[in-house]
Amino acid sequence: MPMCGACGSVSSDYEASSGRGRVLSWMLSHHPNRPEDPPTVVILVELEEGVRVVSNLVDPPGPGPYEDLPVEVDFADQDDAVIPMFRASP
């Protein structure tokens, strides 16, 4: 279960975010959920507000590396859910 690294609290809350950040770490996943899907770039993003989010990089700009790449959130409709994914910022 996710928890605060400082105090161990498991409570959570929602706040608005700019949706902009930078890639801290990434990996190319060759084990997609559907065998016919291409590999996915999984990223750890640190948002401008300091929150870290694990997501996918959509339309990656080249083969990598992606560390320190500026990104912004883009929402995708998938299987009756809205999923936050990230694109490289212009």
N, C-alpha and C positions, 0 to 999 in steps of 0.2 A: 504494500500500500504506500502511495506517495506520502511523504511527510517532510516537515521543515528540518533542514540539516542543522539548524542552530538550537531549536528547542524541542524537537520531536513531535510537535503538534500535527495531528492529522486533519484539523479543520481546514476548510477552504472557502474562498470567496471569489467573486468575479469582478474584474475591473476592466474598463476600456483600455485599449492599447493602440499604439500607432500602427502596429503590424509590420514595422521595419526592424531589421536587425542584421547580424553578421553570422556567417557559418563558423562555428567553433570546431566541429569535427564532422566527418562524413564517411560513408562506406557504400560500396556498390553491392547491392543485394542480388545474388543470383538465384534466390529461392523465392520467387514471387508466389502470391496466393493462388494464382491460376497458372498452370504450366505454359499456356500459350502467351502469357504476358512477357514483355522484355524485362531485363534487369532494372531495378529501381535504385535511384540515388537517395539514400536515407541520410538525413542531416540533423545535427544538433545545432539549433539557432539560439543565440542570445539576443533577445529583443532589446530595443533601446531602453526599456524600463528595467532591464536586469533579469527578467524572467527567461528561463531556458525552456525550449520546446523541441521535441523530437517530431520530425515530419519528413516529407519527401520534397525533393527539388524537382520542379516541373520544367521541362525544356532546358536542361543544363547547357551552359555556354562552353561547349567543348568537353574533353574527357577528364578534366580535373587537372590539378588539385583544386579544391573549392574552399580551403581554409581562408577565412577573412573576407569571403565573397559577400558583398552587400545584397540583401534579399528583402522582399516584401511579400506579405501574405496574399494568397489568392485562394478563394473557396471553390471546391469542386463538389458537385452532387454525385454521390456514389452509394448505390444500394439503399436508397431512401434515407440517406444521411448527408449532412453538409460537413465536408472534411477540410480543415485548413492545410493548405500546401503552400510552398514558397516558390517564387520565381526570382531570378537575378534582377536587381534594381537597375534601371537605366542610368 
